[in-house]
Each structure stands twice: as structure tokens, then as C-alpha cells.
Amino acid sequence: MLKKRDLQEVPTLFHLLSHPDVFPFVRDKPESLDRYYFLTKQTIEAENSGTLISRTILDEFEQPIGTINLYDIQYNYGFLATWLGKPYFGKGYNKVAKELFLNEIFLKSSSIKNIFMKIRKSNARSIKAASKIPYVSKANDLFPDVYNQVNQNGISYDLYVISKTMYTEYNSFIQQVQNVPNDEEAS
């Protein structure tokens, strides 16, 4: 479902991110395929230097359908950004991709303690998606310095946080619940 970024996926992803329901909400806004090749190459280089983590989201046929990224990594935190192509909206890919990505970040390989999500207050679809995630907290008041930092350019964002502690506790709880036998199995 996730893989490291590569240049072979660029044409497919560029086509998907160019859709008017996607393009306004992506972080980098490439105006051409050549520009997206350049940005993807920069992304791969930045991952190699440790300033971001980026994965391509794949569908069940292993075709690229979007990306999930942790940008601006510093001081044990980073900013999460995810986008999916329009044909994949509302099909559960976002949730699965986030869970796989967070498992990689928090449980396998990283010193990241907090992951922030800044969501435009006008992006109802993303706000709704964030509100469905049980280990996400609205963080406007919890991290006022970060909240003020992301809102200094004139675009109005809400800030959300996923802490390593909340995520690992939630995962542990879910595993315990899944391992409890139901009444039929117990008899």
C-alpha cells in the first residue's frame, strides 16, 4: 500500500494531482510534468538527507494514487501532508495509508514524537477525515507557537497533532481488544 517515492510514478501522480478538487490542497503546486519530476527528485534527495519522509500510496493493484509525507522534520516533530487522486476519494485509502505511515514513523524507525497536521479551515473533507481518527487531537490551544507559525501567511489553518504516546496507546488498546475472545469462542 505504501512505497518509497521514485521517478517512474511521476506521470500518473501528476495527472491525479492536477485535478481541480486536488490541486488547491497539495503543498507543492507543479504547473507542468517537468516541474513535478524536479519536485519529486528534490523530495527523494530530502528524504536521503533526513529532512522529510515521503511515500507513494498504492491501490490494491499497486498503482500510484497519491502521496503521504512528513515535511519539515526538526526537534522530533514534522508536518503530515497527504493527498489522493479524485477517483480514490471516500474509499478508505487515506485511513489505511495514514495507519501504515504512522506505524513506520512511530513503531519502527524514527525519533519523531509529534506529527502535526495543518488543515485549511475551508477544507471540509480533510477536517472531517481528521475528526474520524481517534488518536488525533485538535492542537490550536495545545501548541500555540506552532499554531501561530502555520497561520502567519494569511491562510487560516486548524492545527492537529498525533503524538507518539497517543498513537502507541491506541494501537496497544486495539490489539488487546482484538485478542479478547468473544462469548461464543469462550464457551
C-alpha positions in Angstrom: 0.0 0.0 0.0 3.0 2.3 0.6 6.3 2.5 -1.2 9.3 4.9 -1.3 9.0 7.6 -4.0 10.5 7.1 -7.4 10.5 9.0 -10.7 8.6 6.3 -12.6 5.4 7.2 -10.8 5.6 10.9 -11.7 3.3 11.0 -14.8 0.5 9.1 -13.1 0.7 11.2 -9.9 0.9 14.4 -11.9 -2.3 13.6 -13.7 -4.1 12.8 -10.4 -2.9 15.9 -8.6 -3.8 18.2 -11.5 -7.5 17.7 -10.8 -9.2 20.9 -9.6 -10.5 19.0 -6.5 -7.0 18.0 -5.5 -4.6 20.7 -6.8 -5.6 23.6 -4.5 -4.8 21.4 -1.4 -1.4 19.9 -2.3 1.6 21.5 -0.7 3.7 21.9 -3.9 1.8 23.0 -7.0 3.7 21.9 -10.1 2.4 23.6 -13.2 4.0 21.1 -15.5 5.1 17.5 -15.7 8.7 18.6 -15.9 8.3 20.6 -12.7 6.8 17.6 -10.9 9.8 15.5 -12.0 12.0 18.1 -10.5 10.0 18.3 -7.2 9.9 14.6 -6.9 13.7 14.4 -7.4 14.1 17.0 -4.6 11.7 15.0 -2.4 13.9 11.9 -2.8 17.0 13.9 -2.1 15.4 15.5 1.0 14.4 12.0 2.3 18.0 10.8 1.9 19.2 13.8 3.9 16.6 13.2 6.7 14.5 16.3 6.4 11.4 14.6 5.2 9.8 11.1 4.8 7.7 10.6 1.7 5.8 7.5 0.5 3.6 6.8 -2.6 0.2 5.5 -1.7 -0.8 2.5 -3.9 -4.1 0.9 -4.6 -4.8 -2.8 -4.5 -3.3 -3.2 -8.0 -0.1 -1.4 -6.9 -0.8 1.7 -8.9 0.1 5.1 -7.5 -2.9 7.0 -6.3 -1.4 9.8 -4.0 1.3 10.6 -1.6 1.8 10.8 2.2 4.7 12.9 3.5 6.2 14.1 6.7 7.7 17.5 6.0 9.9 20.0 7.9 11.3 17.4 10.3 13.0 19.1 13.2 13.1 18.8 17.0 11.4 15.4 16.9 8.3 16.6 15.0 7.2 17.1 11.5 4.1 18.1 9.4 2.0 15.4 7.8 0.6 16.1 4.3 -1.5 13.6 2.3 -3.3 13.7 -1.0 -5.2 11.2 -3.0 -6.4 11.4 -6.6 -10.1 12.3 -7.0 -11.1 8.7 -8.2 -9.9 7.4 -4.8 -11.8 9.8 -2.5 -14.0 8.2 0.1 -12.8 4.6 -0.5 -10.7 4.2 2.7 -7.3 4.6 1.2 -6.4 7.7 3.3 -7.1 5.9 6.6 -5.1 2.8 5.7 -2.2 4.9 4.3 -2.0 7.0 7.5 -2.0 3.9 9.7 0.8 2.3 7.7 2.8 5.5 7.6 2.3 6.2 11.3 3.3 2.6 12.1 6.5 3.2 10.1 7.2 6.5 11.8 6.3 5.7 15.4 6.8 2.0 15.8 9.7 1.1 13.5 12.3 3.6 12.8 12.0 7.1 14.0 12.7 9.5 16.8 9.6 11.6 15.9 7.4 12.4 19.0 4.7 14.5 17.4 3.2 14.8 13.9 1.3 17.9 13.1 -1.4 18.3 10.5 -2.3 21.8 9.4 -5.7 21.8 7.6 -7.2 24.8 5.9 -10.3 25.8 7.7 -12.0 25.8 4.3 -11.1 22.1 3.6 -14.1 20.4 5.0 -13.2 16.9 3.6 -9.8 16.9 5.4 -11.3 18.2 8.6 -13.9 15.5 8.5 -11.3 12.9 7.9 -9.1 14.1 10.8 -12.1 14.1 13.2 -12.6 10.4 12.5 -9.1 9.4 13.7 -9.3 8.5 17.4 -5.6 9.4 18.2 -5.7 12.9 16.6 -6.2 15.9 18.8 -7.0 19.4 17.8 -3.9 21.4 18.8 -4.6 25.1 18.2 -4.5 25.6 22.0 -2.1 22.8 22.9 0.7 24.2 20.7 0.0 27.9 20.3 3.5 28.7 19.0 3.2 26.2 16.2 -0.4 27.3 15.5 0.7 30.9 15.2 3.6 29.9 12.9 1.3 28.0 10.5 -1.2 30.9 10.3 1.3 33.7 9.6 0.9 33.7 5.8 -2.7 34.8 5.6 -4.3 31.3 5.1 -6.3 30.2 8.0 -5.5 26.7 9.3 -6.5 24.5 12.2 -3.7 22.6 13.8 -4.0 18.9 14.8 -1.4 16.6 16.5 -0.7 12.9 16.6 1.6 12.2 19.5 3.7 9.0 19.6 2.3 8.3 23.0 -1.4 8.6 22.0 -0.8 6.6 18.8 1.1 3.7 20.6 -1.5 3.6 23.4 -4.3 3.5 20.9 -2.5 0.7 18.9 -2.0 -1.3 22.2 -5.6 -0.9 23.1 -6.8 -2.1 19.7 -4.5 -5.1 19.8 -5.9 -6.0 23.3 -9.4 -5.7 22.1 -8.7 -7.9 19.1 -7.1 -10.6 21.3 -10.1 -10.9 23.7 -12.2 -13.9 22.8 -15.9 -13.2 22.2 -18.5 -15.1 24.2 -19.0 -17.8 21.6 -15.3 -18.6 21.5 -15.1 -18.7 25.3 -17.7 -21.4 25.7 
